Amino acid sequence: MLLGRHPWRQNPALPAIKASTFQLQRPPRPNPSLHFAVASREPRSPAAEEMGKPKQYWLLKTEPGEWSWDDQAASDGGVAKWDGVKNKQAQKNLKSMRLRDLCLFYHSGAKARRVVGVVEVAREWYEDDGGGGGGGGDGAVDVRTVGEMRRRVELAELKGDGALKGFALLRQPRLSVVPVAEDVWERICELGGGYEGDGRDAGDGDGDGEGEG
């Protein structure tokens, strides 16, 4: 039998076959959300992790007779090791610091209790076995000079400001490494007229004519 000469006819003895049975099926379209979900499982680089974290703020206390703002500013590249912290809570705060966190540089002691400048974290916590005294558990962070306060902010002024009532410096006066909430940071910077390097230097005729030594 030659198929080309006669149209194909279904055998009436067989069940009817629907035409849709022979339709070609299109391949499924890729799901963008599934692709995103798979891609999001890829590990992020440390740099990307840091970029996603909010900046933290701190206050570092030092007695000017041991390490002053002038010492910090005169250090090599403005970078110095912040070590010698023995208090466990203060050490925990140091360990919580992240790269480029900002810190208020605070002079403590009987004669000078004031915020004098700002530094930033240049190296996160590391074990410090090379001198400085203390046992093997001691560690440090490195901080870099950012700029001096345009007007130094005295402790008495901090105590008298109603917006700073809950500030940890006032609640725990013996703590040498103090966390600073963002609103507290902004208020202290406002009291001090900002600091050199905060991006507001141009056109700010305040200068640093403070006259205290």
C-alpha positions in Angstrom: 0.0 0.0 0.0 1.3 3.4 -1.0 0.7 5.9 1.8 1.2 8.9 -0.5 -1.9 8.1 -2.5 -4.5 7.9 0.2 -5.3 10.2 3.1 -4.6 8.7 6.5 -7.8 7.4 8.3 -8.2 6.3 11.8 -9.2 2.7 12.4 -12.7 2.9 13.8 -11.9 0.0 16.1 -9.3 2.1 17.9 -10.2 4.9 20.4 -10.2 8.4 19.0 -6.8 10.2 19.3 -7.0 13.9 20.0 -5.0 16.2 17.9 -3.6 18.0 20.9 -1.7 14.7 21.7 0.7 15.5 18.9 1.3 19.2 19.7 4.9 20.1 20.4 5.5 21.2 24.0 7.6 24.4 24.5 10.6 24.1 26.9 9.9 25.8 30.3 11.1 29.4 30.6 13.9 30.0 33.2 12.7 31.3 36.5 14.6 34.5 37.4 13.8 34.2 41.1 15.2 30.7 41.2 18.4 32.0 39.6 18.6 34.8 42.1 18.1 32.4 45.0 20.9 30.2 43.8 23.2 33.1 43.2 22.5 34.6 46.6 23.9 31.4 48.2 27.4 32.2 46.9 29.7 33.4 49.7 30.3 37.1 50.0 33.8 38.6 50.1 34.9 40.1 53.4 34.9 43.5 51.7 31.3 43.1 50.7 30.4 42.1 54.2 32.0 45.2 55.6 30.2 47.4 53.1 26.9 46.1 54.3 27.5 46.9 58.0 26.7 50.2 59.5 29.5 52.3 60.9 30.0 52.2 64.7 31.2 54.9 67.0 33.3 54.8 70.1 35.2 56.9 72.7 38.8 56.1 73.6 40.2 57.4 76.9 43.8 58.2 77.5 45.7 60.3 80.0 47.6 63.0 78.1 50.7 62.4 80.2 50.9 58.8 78.8 49.5 59.3 75.3 48.1 62.6 74.2 46.4 63.9 71.0 49.7 65.5 70.0 51.5 62.1 70.4 48.8 60.5 68.2 48.9 63.1 65.5 52.8 62.9 65.4 52.9 59.1 65.1 54.0 57.6 61.8 51.3 58.2 59.3 49.0 59.2 62.1 48.6 55.5 63.0 49.3 54.1 66.4 48.6 50.9 68.4 45.9 51.2 71.0 46.8 48.6 73.6 47.2 48.2 77.4 43.5 47.7 77.9 42.9 45.3 80.8 39.2 45.7 81.7 37.2 42.8 80.2 34.3 45.0 79.1 36.7 47.5 77.5 38.5 44.7 75.7 35.2 43.3 74.4 34.4 46.7 73.0 37.8 46.9 71.3 37.2 43.4 69.8 33.9 44.6 68.5 35.5 47.5 66.5 35.4 47.2 62.7 37.6 48.8 60.1 36.9 52.6 59.6 34.8 52.9 62.8 35.2 56.4 64.2 36.3 57.1 67.8 36.3 60.2 69.9 39.8 60.8 71.4 39.2 61.7 75.0 41.8 63.1 77.5 41.1 61.8 81.0 42.9 62.6 84.3 42.5 65.2 87.0 43.4 68.3 84.9 42.0 67.4 81.4 38.7 65.7 80.9 37.6 66.5 77.4 37.0 65.3 73.8 39.9 66.6 71.8 39.8 64.8 68.4 38.6 61.9 66.2 40.5 58.8 65.1 39.4 55.9 62.9 40.0 52.2 63.2 42.9 51.3 60.8 43.3 47.7 62.0 40.9 45.5 63.8 41.7 43.6 67.0 44.8 41.4 66.9 46.8 39.5 69.5 49.8 41.6 70.7 52.6 39.5 72.0 55.4 42.0 71.3 55.9 44.1 74.4 53.7 46.6 76.1 53.6 44.5 79.2 50.9 42.1 80.3 50.2 38.5 79.6 49.7 36.6 76.3 45.9 37.4 76.3 46.5 41.1 75.6 45.6 42.6 72.2 45.2 45.9 70.4 43.7 47.8 67.6 45.4 50.3 65.4 43.9 53.8 65.1 44.6 56.5 62.6 44.3 60.3 63.2 41.3 61.9 61.4 41.2 65.4 62.8 41.1 67.6 65.9 37.8 69.0 67.3 37.3 72.5 66.2 36.3 73.2 69.8 37.2 70.8 72.6 34.2 69.5 74.5 34.7 69.5 78.3 33.3 66.7 80.5 31.3 69.3 82.4 29.6 70.3 79.2 28.7 66.7 78.4 27.2 66.2 81.9 25.1 69.4 81.5 23.6 68.4 78.1 20.2 66.9 78.4 20.6 65.0 75.2 23.4 63.0 76.7 21.8 61.7 79.9 22.1 58.0 78.8 25.7 58.3 77.5 27.8 55.4 78.7 30.7 57.7 79.5 28.6 59.3 82.2 27.1 56.1 83.5 30.4 54.1 83.6 33.1 56.8 84.2 35.9 54.2 84.7 35.4 52.4 81.4 38.2 53.3 79.0 36.6 52.1 75.7 33.0 53.4 75.5 30.4 52.7 72.8 28.8 55.8 71.4 25.3 55.8 69.9 25.0 57.6 66.6 22.7 60.4 68.0 25.2 60.9 70.8 28.0 61.1 68.4 26.2 63.7 66.3 25.4 65.8 69.4 29.0 65.8 70.7 30.3 66.8 67.2 27.7 69.5 67.2 28.9 70.8 70.6 32.5 70.8 69.3 31.7 72.5 66.0 32.7 69.3 64.1 36.2 68.1 63.6 38.9 68.6 60.9 38.4 66.1 58.1 34.6 65.8 58.6 34.0 67.3 55.2 32.8 70.6 56.6 36.1 72.4 56.7 35.6 74.6 53.7 33.9 77.9 54.5 33.8 77.2 58.2 35.3 80.2 59.8 35.4 78.8 63.3 39.0 77.8 63.3 40.5 76.1 66.3 41.1 79.1 68.4 40.6 77.4 71.7 43.6 78.5 73.7 43.7 75.6 76.1 46.8 73.6 76.4 
